[in-house]
Amino acid sequence: MAEVELKKNLSTPTRSNTTRAGKQGTVSARNQNITQQNLDSYLSIQESYFFVFSLSGSFIFASPLSASLLGYTEKNIKTLDLFSLYPSNQKSFVDDIITSLSGSKPISFELPLVRKDGRYVSARSTAVKGIWNGEEALLFSAVDTTVQKRLEVELSMLSHALRNVSESLSVFDLSGNIIFVNDSFIKTYGYPKEELIGQSINKFHPSQNPRQIFKPIIEKTLKGSWEGEITAVRKNREKFSIYIRTSPVLGDDGAPIVIVGVARDITEKKLLEDQLRQSQKMEAIGQLAGGIAHDFNNLLTVIEGYTELLFSNISENDASYSFVRQIKKAADRATSLTSQLLAFSRRQILQPKTIDVNMLVSEMSVMLKRLIGEDIELTTMLSPDIGAIKADRGQMEQVLMNLAVNARDAMPDGGLLTIETKTVSLEAALYERHHSGIRKGNYVMLAISDNGIGMDNETKERVFEPFFTTKEKSKGTGLGLATVYGIVKQSGGHLWVYSEPGQGTTFKIYLPMVKNKKTKIDKPETAAEDIHGTETILVVEDEFMVRELVCDTLRTSGYTVLEAANGKQAIEVFSSNKDKIDMVLTDVIMPEMSGRKMIETLYEAYPNITALYMSGYTDDAIIKHGVLEPGMAYIQKPFSPKALIQKVRQVLEDKFE
C-alpha cells in the first residue's frame, strides 16, 4: 500500500487547516499505527468534519466535533454509514467516488452533508483510501461551506444589483485608478469595460489640469464624503454634466481602502432648468414690455389724435406744417415700436381666422422675393394637404416677413432661403425632454431656413429678447424676432431655433392644427372719408387725455357724447340715459371694474346694448386665450381720429342692419 500522509487525509484544502496540520507534523500510515487515542489532540483543533468508513461504507470512526455538528451523540453516531452521510439521491455519485479512489490520490467534491434531523449542511468533501489501525479504510474530511455559500450568493446578488442600478457606479483606489464600474457607467460613458478598468478616473473628466478635479474630491472624501456637479466626457468626446456622490470604504482597521462614486447624468435636467429660467426671463420681460406699451399707447393715442386734428386745421403752406409732420412721423415710429412690444408680450388683441398656411406662403412669395433681394434664392417646399391653423392673418404675415428679413441679413453675400411646411404629430413625453411646455397633438410646422452665418449658443439664448441685436446700431431695433416670438406664443404655438456658426439657421414654428380650412370673408370696412353720425355714444375711459381726444373726435363728426371715467360711473350714466344711448365705447382695462365686466353688468338689464372696445392691452381672459369672443368689436390703440370714426360707423351700421 502506498504511503498516505495523515495531513492530506485529515485536513481540508484550506490555508488555515494546512497550516495547523503542518504544526502537528506529518504522520506516516506505514511507520505508525493510527488510533483514536493518538488523534484526539489533532482532531480537537480541526475545523473540518472527519470520518472513517470501511471499504463497504460501514461506520468506523467520526471525530467528536463531527458528531456534534451533525447532531449525533458519541453513541448514536455509530449508526451512521457512508451513504447516509450524504443525500440518498446522490448514492450513485458517492459510489462513483469510492470506485474512483486509487492509491493515495484524494478526490474532492461538493455535496451537502445530512444532519441527524434531516437538514442539509453545505460542504466540500475530500475522500482518500488510507490505513486505519492497520486496515484499509475510506477517510473522508469535509468543510462546512454554508457561510461561504451564503456570502457567494450575497456577493452575486450585490454584483447583479450594482451592475443593473440605473446610476453610474465606480470604485477606484486612493490614487484615482478605476477598479470596478457597473453597466450604467459603461453605457453612460460609452467605453468598453476593458478601456475603463485600471485607468485614472481623471481621464474621463476633462479639464486643463485633470488631476486637479479628483484630487480635492478624493481628499474631501477621505474625510467623510463629497457630492457635487462636475463635467464628464464620453468616448465620442461629447461633454455632459453629472452629479456625483463619493464615499470611502473602510477596512477592519478603520483605514480607507477604496472610494465608491455614484453618479447621475443631469444633462437633460440642466437643459430643462435652463429652458425654464429662459422662459421665466422672457415672461418677466414680456410683462414689463406689455405694461410699458400699454401706458405708452394711451399717450400715443393723444399725440397722434391731436396731430391729425392739427393737420385738418392748417394748410401745407403754414409755417408750422413741417413741424407737425415731424411730430406725426415720430408718433408713427413710436406706434410701430409699441405694436412690436405688444406682440412680444402677447398683449395684442388678435383676429383669428382659419388659415391655409400653404396658400399664405404662396401669396406672400412675390413680396418676400422683393424683400430679400435678387442675390438670395427663395425656394418653397410645401407639403400638400396639410392641416389648417387658426391665427391672425396679419400677424402671420408679419412673422414671415420678419424671419425673411432676419435670414436676408444673415446672408450678406447672397444665399438660399427655404420655406417648408408639413403636418407633424408631437408626442409630449418625447418633446418635453428637450422643450418645455409641449402639448401632445397635431401641428402645422412652418420652417424658415437660411445658409447664412449662423449663431453661437450665447446668441441663440438671447435671440428672442426685445432690443437684443447683433446688427449695427442703425441697422435694427432688436424687436423683429421678439415680435415673432410673441405672435407664435399668443397663437398657442411653439418656436424653436436651430443654428451653428457658419452652418446657417432654421426657425421652426409649430401651430396647432384645425380641421376646417374654410375661411370667413370679412365684410369690407366703410370708407373713412366724410363720415358723420347723429347717434349718442357713451365714452368710458379712465385716462383723461384719451377720453378728451375720443370725445372731441366724435363731437366733431356730429355725434352726441356722454362721458364716464370708470365702470361704475358708466353704469350710472347709462341707467339715466338708457333710451338715448346707441353705443358704449369703452376701454378694456380700467381700475375697479374692467370694460368687459361693465358691459356684462349692463347686458343683464339691457340685452340690446351695443359695445365697441378700445384697447392696446386686453383683460386676463383675452390675454390667456389670445382671441376675442364672437361678436366682440374692438379698435386697437393707438388709433387715428379717422380710424375711430370709421370703426364707430361700421359698428353702428352693423347694429341697424
HUQUI-V935134 format. One record per backbone hydrogen bond with DSSP energy under -1.0 kcal/mol. NH is the residue of the N-H (numbers start at 1). CO is the residue of the C=O. Records with the same first field share a line. If there is no record, write none. Layout:
NH: CO  CO
//
This chain:
6: 27
9: 5
10: 6
11: 7
14: 12
18: 14
19: 15
20: 16
21: 17
22: 18
23: 19
24: 20
29: 4
32: 28
40: 36
43: 39
44: 40
45: 42
49: 142
51: 140
52: 61
53: 138
54: 58
57: 54
60: 52
61: 52
63: 50
67: 63
68: 64
69: 65
70: 66
71: 68
72: 67
77: 73
78: 75
79: 76
80: 77
82: 57
90: 87
91: 88
94: 90
95: 91
96: 92
97: 93
98: 94
99: 95
100: 96
105: 102
107: 127
109: 125
113: 121
114: 85
115: 119
116: 70
118: 115
121: 113
124: 143
125: 109
126: 141
127: 107
128: 139
130: 137
132: 135
135: 132
137: 130
138: 53
139: 128
140: 51
141: 126
142: 49
143: 124
145: 122
149: 145
150: 146
151: 147
152: 148
153: 149
154: 150
155: 151
156: 152
157: 153
158: 154
159: 155
160: 156
161: 157
162: 158
163: 159
164: 160
165: 161
168: 263
170: 261
171: 180
172: 259
173: 177
176: 173
178: 199
179: 171
180: 171
182: 169
186: 182
187: 183
188: 184
189: 185
190: 186
195: 192
196: 193
197: 193
198: 178
199: 196
201: 176
203: 200
204: 201
205: 202
212: 209
213: 210
215: 211
218: 214
219: 215
220: 216
221: 217
222: 218
224: 221
226: 246
228: 244
230: 242
232: 240
233: 204
234: 238
235: 189
237: 234
240: 232
242: 230
243: 264
244: 228
245: 262
246: 226
247: 260
249: 258
251: 255
254: 251
257: 249
259: 172
260: 247
261: 170
262: 245
263: 168
264: 243
266: 241
270: 266
271: 267
272: 268
273: 269
274: 270
275: 271
276: 272
277: 273
278: 274
279: 275
280: 276
281: 277
282: 278
283: 279
284: 280
285: 281
286: 282
287: 283
288: 284
289: 285
290: 286
291: 287
292: 288
293: 289
294: 290
295: 291
296: 292
297: 293
298: 294
299: 295
300: 296
301: 297
302: 298
303: 299
304: 300
305: 301
306: 302
307: 303
308: 304
309: 305
310: 306
311: 307
312: 308
313: 310
318: 315
321: 318
324: 320
325: 321
326: 322
327: 323
328: 324
329: 325
330: 326
331: 327
332: 328
333: 329
334: 330
335: 331
336: 332
337: 333
338: 334
339: 335
340: 336
341: 337
342: 338
343: 339
344: 340
345: 341
347: 342
353: 391
355: 389
360: 356
361: 357
362: 358
363: 359
364: 360
365: 361
368: 364
369: 365
370: 366
371: 367
372: 368
373: 369
377: 415
379: 417
381: 419
383: 421
388: 514
389: 355
391: 353
396: 392
397: 393
398: 394
399: 395
400: 396
401: 397
402: 398
403: 399
404: 400
405: 401
406: 402
407: 403
408: 404
409: 405
410: 406
411: 408
414: 411
415: 375
417: 377
418: 449
419: 379
420: 447
421: 381
422: 445
424: 443
426: 441
431: 427
432: 428
434: 431
435: 431
441: 426
443: 424
444: 511
445: 422
446: 509
447: 420
448: 507
449: 418
450: 505
453: 410
460: 456
461: 457
465: 462
467: 478
468: 465
475: 472
483: 479
484: 480
485: 481
486: 482
487: 483
488: 484
489: 485
490: 486
491: 487
492: 489
493: 488
494: 510
496: 508
498: 506
500: 504
502: 453
503: 500
505: 450
506: 498
507: 448
508: 496
509: 446
510: 494
511: 444
513: 442
514: 388
533: 557
537: 560
538: 583
539: 562
540: 585
541: 564
547: 543
548: 544
549: 545
550: 546
551: 547
552: 548
553: 549
554: 550
555: 551
556: 552
557: 553
558: 555
559: 554
560: 535
562: 537
564: 539
570: 566
571: 567
572: 568
573: 569
574: 570
575: 571
576: 572
580: 577
581: 577
582: 536
583: 536
584: 610
585: 538
586: 612
587: 540
588: 614
593: 591
595: 588
598: 594
599: 595
600: 596
601: 597
602: 598
603: 599
604: 600
606: 602
609: 606
612: 584
613: 633
614: 586
615: 635
623: 619
624: 620
625: 621
626: 622
632: 629
635: 613
637: 615
644: 640
645: 641
646: 642
647: 643
648: 644
649: 645
650: 646
651: 647
652: 648
653: 649
654: 650
655: 651
656: 652
//
